[in-house]
Amino acid sequence: GEQVRDILHADDVAGAVVHLLSCGEDLPPVINVARGEGITVRRIAGLAAEQLGAYRLLRFGTIARRPGEADRRVGGVQRIRDLGWEPTLTIEETVRKATDEVSLAGAEPQGEK
């Protein structure tokens, strides 16, 4: 769970795409849509588990990391920031909104049967 990842909610991704479409045709050929900020997988899972009341189900270290898995994946966001886009949701709001959507869909947390 110590791997660091850059997460965005789909609403922020969609907002970034809409923003980029409004910028016209003179865009760089590659633009990362990312937060540009890392958070550990452990923290993401902890926030989600807390929201879902499933913290006791977390078992970090019981599954080996995949061979070649990156320790850190955080997007470079200078280009999209220069174009005036920022995510609207914090990391905590991103996780909360995602877990709310899972709950509304009637899905049970893994292992809760």
Secondary structure as a PSIPRED ss2 file (coil, helix, strand):
# PSIPRED VFORMAT (PSIPRED V4.0)

   1 G C   1.000  0.000  0.000
   2 E C   1.000  0.000  0.000
   3 Q C   1.000  0.000  0.000
   4 V E   0.000  0.000  1.000
   5 R E   0.000  0.000  1.000
   6 D C   1.000  0.000  0.000
   7 I C   1.000  0.000  0.000
   8 L C   1.000  0.000  0.000
   9 H C   1.000  0.000  0.000
  10 A H   0.000  1.000  0.000
  11 D H   0.000  1.000  0.000
  12 D H   0.000  1.000  0.000
  13 V H   0.000  1.000  0.000
  14 A H   0.000  1.000  0.000
  15 G H   0.000  1.000  0.000
  16 A H   0.000  1.000  0.000
  17 V H   0.000  1.000  0.000
  18 V H   0.000  1.000  0.000
  19 H H   0.000  1.000  0.000
  20 L H   0.000  1.000  0.000
  21 L H   0.000  1.000  0.000
  22 S C   1.000  0.000  0.000
  23 C C   1.000  0.000  0.000
  24 G C   1.000  0.000  0.000
  25 E C   1.000  0.000  0.000
  26 D C   1.000  0.000  0.000
  27 L C   1.000  0.000  0.000
  28 P C   1.000  0.000  0.000
  29 P C   1.000  0.000  0.000
  30 V C   1.000  0.000  0.000
  31 I C   1.000  0.000  0.000
  32 N C   1.000  0.000  0.000
  33 V C   1.000  0.000  0.000
  34 A C   1.000  0.000  0.000
  35 R C   1.000  0.000  0.000
  36 G C   1.000  0.000  0.000
  37 E C   1.000  0.000  0.000
  38 G C   1.000  0.000  0.000
  39 I E   0.000  0.000  1.000
  40 T E   0.000  0.000  1.000
  41 V H   0.000  1.000  0.000
  42 R H   0.000  1.000  0.000
  43 R H   0.000  1.000  0.000
  44 I H   0.000  1.000  0.000
  45 A H   0.000  1.000  0.000
  46 G H   0.000  1.000  0.000
  47 L H   0.000  1.000  0.000
  48 A H   0.000  1.000  0.000
  49 A H   0.000  1.000  0.000
  50 E H   0.000  1.000  0.000
  51 Q H   0.000  1.000  0.000
  52 L H   0.000  1.000  0.000
  53 G C   1.000  0.000  0.000
  54 A C   1.000  0.000  0.000
  55 Y H   0.000  1.000  0.000
  56 R H   0.000  1.000  0.000
  57 L H   0.000  1.000  0.000
  58 L C   1.000  0.000  0.000
  59 R C   1.000  0.000  0.000
  60 F C   1.000  0.000  0.000
  61 G C   1.000  0.000  0.000
  62 T C   1.000  0.000  0.000
  63 I C   1.000  0.000  0.000
  64 A C   1.000  0.000  0.000
  65 R C   1.000  0.000  0.000
  66 R C   1.000  0.000  0.000
  67 P C   1.000  0.000  0.000
  68 G C   1.000  0.000  0.000
  69 E C   1.000  0.000  0.000
  70 A C   1.000  0.000  0.000
  71 D C   1.000  0.000  0.000
  72 R E   0.000  0.000  1.000
  73 R E   0.000  0.000  1.000
  74 V C   1.000  0.000  0.000
  75 G C   1.000  0.000  0.000
  76 G C   1.000  0.000  0.000
  77 V C   1.000  0.000  0.000
  78 Q H   0.000  1.000  0.000
  79 R H   0.000  1.000  0.000
  80 I H   0.000  1.000  0.000
  81 R H   0.000  1.000  0.000
  82 D H   0.000  1.000  0.000
  83 L C   1.000  0.000  0.000
  84 G C   1.000  0.000  0.000
  85 W C   1.000  0.000  0.000
  86 E C   1.000  0.000  0.000
  87 P C   1.000  0.000  0.000
  88 T C   1.000  0.000  0.000
  89 L C   1.000  0.000  0.000
  90 T C   1.000  0.000  0.000
  91 I H   0.000  1.000  0.000
  92 E H   0.000  1.000  0.000
  93 E H   0.000  1.000  0.000
  94 T H   0.000  1.000  0.000
  95 V H   0.000  1.000  0.000
  96 R H   0.000  1.000  0.000
  97 K H   0.000  1.000  0.000
  98 A H   0.000  1.000  0.000
  99 T H   0.000  1.000  0.000
 100 D H   0.000  1.000  0.000
 101 E H   0.000  1.000  0.000
 102 V H   0.000  1.000  0.000
 103 S H   0.000  1.000  0.000
 104 L H   0.000  1.000  0.000
 105 A C   1.000  0.000  0.000
 106 G C   1.000  0.000  0.000
 107 A C   1.000  0.000  0.000
 108 E C   1.000  0.000  0.000
 109 P C   1.000  0.000  0.000
 110 Q C   1.000  0.000  0.000
 111 G C   1.000  0.000  0.000
 112 E C   1.000  0.000  0.000
 113 K C   1.000  0.000  0.000
